[in-house]
Amino acid sequence: MSAFFASRWVQCPPHVEDDQAGLPDGFRAGAVAAGIKQSGVLDVGLLVCDAPDAVSAARFTRSGVLAAPVIVCREHARLDGLRAVAANAGNANAATGLPGLDAALAMQEAAAAAAGVDSDRVAVASTGVIGVPLDPERVCTGLARAAGQLRAAGDEAFTEAILTTDAFPKRASLSVTLPSGVVRLSAQAKGAGMIEPSFATMLCFVQTDAALEPQTAELLLGVCVKRSFDRISVDGQLSTNDTVILQCSGASGVRVAPESEDELRLGEALDALLRMLAVMIVRDGEGSKRVGRIVVRGGHDEGVERAARAVANSPLVKTALHGADPNWGRIAQAVGAALRGTAPLSVDIAIEGIAVCSDGAAVAHDVDALNAAAAGVEIEYAVGLPGDGSETEVFFSDLGHEYVSINAEYTT
C-alpha cells in the first residue's frame, strides 16, 4: 500500500515505490524565512542540480497577464538546461510592472550566485498576492542564506517555503525500477486556490536522477501535464504564475533512450506522480471537504471538454458536492448551458455508478444508496453525450463557506 498514492483514481504503477529518501542524486535544496510572509515562516527556497549537463523542461501559465518570474523564465532562461530554481511565497510578483521585472531578474542573479551557476540556467517562481511590489533585497538576501542550507534532504523545507493558503504540503519521493536500472523521482508542489491551469497559483518542481535527452524530457513533461494539472479546477480561475519544471541530473547513470521501454516506464511513473499531486491540489481546495471527478463521453472532443469544464466549474454543482447533495439536476443544467443550441440533447448521468438520468429523462434509482454514495470523500460523476469516440475528465473541489472566508479576507 502506497502512502502517497491515496486516491482510487490514481494507481501506483507496479514498478514504482515510495522511498521517502529525499531528493534524487545530484540535487540539493534549502529554504529560509526572509520576511516576505509573517516572521519566522519559511518563504524563500533554493533548489540546485549539481550536474553541469543537467537537462530540463518547463511549462507555464497561458494567462494573458503573466507574472514577472514567468516572463523572466521564458525570456532569460535556458529552459532545456536549468540547474537551479529560486522560489518565494507570500508575493506573486505579478502586475508589478518594470520594478517587478527588475526584482525577478535580481532574484535570478542572486540565485545564480548562490548556486554557482550561470544566470540563464536559473528559473524563478513566485506565489502569493498579486499587485504588491516584491522586495528584491529580502529575496536576494534570503537566497544567499538558503545556499548555506542546501542538502539532499532539503525537499521538505523547500516545499514549506512555497506554500500559501495550502492546508498541507504536497511532495513525494519515489523509486522507479526501469529495465536498465533503478532511478529516483521526486516532486514538490503547491496550490489550493486560483486553480484551473490552462495549462493556478500553482507551482510544481520535479527532479529525477535518470539521464534524459532534452526532447524526451520535453515530451514526457508535456504529455503528463496534459493528463494532470490541465485536468483540475478548484475555482475555475487561471493564475498569472503557474509553473511546472522537470530537471534531470543523470546522476544514477541510467540512460533513458527515446522510444524505449525505459522511457515508457519512466513516463508511467511521472504520469502517476503528477496526477496524484493534481488530485492533492484539488483536495486542498480552500476549505474543501470533497473531491469530484467528472467523466464525459461522447462523439465530439470539443463538446465533451466544454461539458466537463462546465460541470467542474459550476458553483451549483460544487456547493452540492460540499453538502453531499446528489442533486443531479445541477449537472444536467451545467451540461445544457455548455452545449447551447443542441436541444433536445440526449444526455445520460450517473453518480458513483448509479444511473439517475437516461436519454435526457430521470430514471428510477435507490435514493438511499445514492445519498450514501454522495457522502464519500471522492465522488465520481459520469455524463454520456450522443456519439462515441471522445472522452475527457476533470478533477474538481467542492465550494463551501471556508472558501468564501479565505478569499474575502485574503489581503485584509
N, C-alpha and C positions, 0 to 999 in steps of 0.2 A: 504493500500500500504506500503510495507516494504522499508525503505531506504537502508538497507543492501543488500537485495536480488534484485539486479539491473540488472540481466541478464535473458532473456527469457528462457535460458537453465537450470536455477536452480529455482525451485519453492519453496516458503516458505511453509512448512507444516502448516496445519490449526491450529495445537496446539502449534505453535511457534510464538513469537512476539519479535520485537526489544524492548529492555528496556533502553539501553544506561546508565545503572546503575553501570558501572564499573565491578570490579571483583566479582565473586560469594562469598558467605560467606565462611570464612576460608582462604582467600587469600589476600596477600598484595604485592605490587610491588613498586619499586623505581628505579631511574636512575640518573646518574651524568655524567658530562663531565670530562673524565680522561686524555685527551690529546692524545688519540690514533688517533682520527681524528683531523680535524682542531680545533683550540682553540675555546672553548665555545660551542661546539656541543655535545649533549648527546651521549655517546658511550659505557657506561658500565651500564648494568641493572641487577637487582636482583629481583627474583620472589619467594615468600615464601608461603608455605602452613602451616598453624598453627596447623593442625590436626596431632597428633602423629602417628595415624594409617592410614595415607594417602595411597591411592592406586594409582598406575600409570602404564603406558605402554609407549613404545617408539619404534620408527622406525628410521633407519639411512641409509645413502647412501650405495650403493653396489659397489662403486668405488674401484678399486684396489689400489688407493692411498688415504689413509684415513688421514684426519686432526687429529692433536693431541687431540683435545677435543672429537672427536668421539671415538678414541682409549680409552681415559680415561673413558668415559661413559660406553663403552662396557666391560671394564676390571676392573674398580674400582668403579662402582656404582651399587646400588641395584635398578634395573630398574622397579621393581614392587612396590616400596615403596618410590619413590622420593618425597622429601619435599621442595626442593629448586632448582632453575635454575639460573645459572650465565651466562650472555651472554655479548659479546662485538662485536662491529662493527669496521671496519677500518683495521682489520688484521685477516686473516683466520687461522693463526697458523697452516698452512699446509705445508708439505715438509720442515719442520724446524728441523728434527732430534731429538736427545735426548734433546737438550735445549728446543725445543718446547713441548715435553712431560713433562719436568720439569715445564715449565710455566703453562701448563694446570693443572697439579697436584697442583701447588701452588694456582692457581685460585680456584680449588675445595676446598682446605683447607681454603682459605680466605673467601669463600662464606659460608662454614660451620660455621666458627667462627662468621661471620656477622649475620647469620640466627639463630644461636644457635641450630644447628642440627649436627648429625654425618656426617662425610665427605662422607661416602658411600651412603648417601641419597641426594647427590647433583649432579645434571647434569650440565655440562659446554658446552657452544656452542660459536663458533666464526664465523665471516663472514667478508670478505674483500679481501685484496690482498694475494695471495699465495706466499710462498717462502721468506717472510720477517719475521725476528725474532720478536716475541711478547715480549714487555717489561713487565715482570711479576710484577714489582713494581708498575707500573701505574695501572694495572688491579686490583691488590690486594688492593692498597690504595683506588681506586675507589669503590670497593665493600664494604669496611669498611664505606665509606661515604654514599653509597647507602642505607646502613642499616638504616641510620637516615632519609631517605626519604620514607620508606615503608608506604604505605597506601592503603586502599581498592580502591581508585580512581587512583592508580598509573599505570594503564594499558596504559594510553596514553603516559606517559613519557617512560615507558618500551618499548613500540612499537617504539618510535622515536629512542631509543638507539640501535636498531638492524638494522636500515636502512643503505643501502649503496648507490647504484645508483637508488634506488626506487624513483619514482616521487611522490608517495603518500603513507600514512600509510595504513596498512591492518589489521583491527581489528574489532571485533564485540562483543556485549554483548546481550544475548538473554534470554528470559523467556520461559520455556518449561513446558507445562501442561501435566502431566502424570496421569494415572488412580489413582496412590497412592498419588499424590500431585504435587505441583509446584517446579521445580528446576531451577537453572540458569546455563548457559553455556556461556563461553567467550573464545576468542582466539586472539592471536597476531601473525602476520606472516610478513615475508619479502621475497622479491625475485623479480628480474627484468631481470637479465642476468645470464648466465651459468645455464640454466634451461632445464633439461629433467630428472627429478628424475627417476632413475631406482631403483628405489624406489624411487635446482640447485644452486650459493649458496643459498639454500632455508632453512629457519627456520620457524617452527610453534609451538607455545605453546598453549595448550588448557586446560581450567580449568572448573570443574563442582563441585557444592556442593551436587550432588547426591552421595549416598553410593553404590559403586560397588565392586563386588568380583574381585580379580586380573585377573581371567580368563575372566570375562565379559569385563573388560577394554581392555584386550589384543585382544579379539575377535572384539569388536566394532572398535577399532582404526585400526586394520589390514584390516578389510573389507572396512572401509571408506577411508583409504589412497589409496587403490587399485582403488577406484572409483573417486578419486580426484587428488591428487598430482602425482599419477602414470599415469595420463591421460593428462598431459600437456607438452608443449615444447615451449620454446622461441627461442632457437638456437641449440637444439639437443646436448647440452654439459652437461654431467653428472658431478656434483660437487663433491668435496672432503669432503664437510661439511654438506650435507643435514641431518636435524634432525627434527623429529616431536615427541612431548611429550604430553601425556594426563595425567593430575593429577586430582584426585577426593578427595575432603575433607570430604564428608559425612555430612557437617555441616547443611544441610537442614533437616536432619532426614528422608528423603525419601530414602528407600532402594530399589534398582533395582535388583530384583531377576533374576537369569539366566533363559532364555527361558520364560520370562513373557511378558505381554503386555507392561509393563513399559520399558523393555529392547528394544522392538520393537520401541516404540515411541521415546525413547532417541536416538536410533540408527538412526532413520529418521532425527532427529534434527541435530545430529553430521554429518551425511552424507551431508545434505544440507549446513551446515556451512562450511565444508571443501571443498565442490565442489565450493561454491561461492568464497572462498578465493583463490582456484586454478585458477578460471577464472580471478579474480582480478590480480593475479601474471602475467598471460598471457597478460591481458590488459595493464599492466605496463611494458611489454617487452620493453627494452631500445629503446626509440624512436618510439614505436608502435603507430599506428593510428587505427588499426582494429584488431578484434579477429576472427579467423576462427575456425570452428568445422567440422571435417571430420568424417563422419559415414560410416563405411564399413560393408556390409552384404554379407554373402556367406556361403559356406559349410565346411570351414576348419578354425579352430581357428588360426593356425599359419599364414595362408595366409592372413586373414583379418587384423591381427595385423601388419604384415610386410607391407601391403599396406597402412594402416592408418599412420604408422610411416613415411613411405617414403613420403607421401603427406605432412604431417605436418612439416617435416624437409627439404623439397625441397626448395633451395634458389629461384628457378624459381617460384614456387607456392607462396612463401612468398612475393616476390617482386611484383608479380601480385596482391596479396591481398592488399599490401601497396598502389598501384596505382589504386585500384578499377577497375582492368582489368580482366574481366571474361574469361581469356584465358584458357579454359578447356583442351586444348591440353597438357598443362603442368601437369595437373592431370593425364591424360592418360599416359604420359611419365613416371611419377613417379611410378605409379602402375605397368606398364610393366617392369620397371627396378627392382622393388622389387620382381616380380614373374617371373624371367627368366626361360626359358625352358617350358613355358606353352602355347606358341603360337599354334594356333590362340586363343587368350583369349577373351571370350565374356564378355565385360565389359559395364555396364551402368553408366552414370554420370549425375548428376543433380546439379544445383547451385540454392540455395534458392527455391527448388521445381520445377525449370524449367528444364525439360529434355533437354540435349544437345547432349547426346550420348546414343545409344541403340545397344546392341549386337555388340559393337566394332565399330560402324559407326555413323557419325554425323546425327542428326535429325533436321528438321526444327523447329525453335523457334522464339519467339518475341524478336528481338535484343534489342529494346528499353527497354523492360521490364527487360531483363537480365542486361543491363548496369545500370539501376536504382537500381536493387537489389544488384549489386556488390558495390554500393557506400555507403551502410549502414555501421554501426559500427560493427555489428555482422553478419558474413556471414557463412552460412551452406552449406557444400559440402556433397553429398551422392554418394557413389560408390557401385554398385552391382556387385558381382562376381558370377560365376556359383555355384549352390547348395543353400541349405538352412540350417539354424540351428545355424550359428555363426554371431555375431555382436560385433563391438567394436567402440570406439570413441576416438578422441584425440583433445584437445583444443590447438590452437597454435596462436602465434602472427605473425604479418607481419614483413617484413625486409626492413628497409629504410635507408636513409642517416645518420640519427642520431645514429643508432646502430653502424655504422662504426666509426663515430666520437668519440663516447663514448669509444669504445673498442680499437681504435687506439691510444688513449691518456690516457689509464686507469692509468698508473703508471708514466706518464710524465707530 
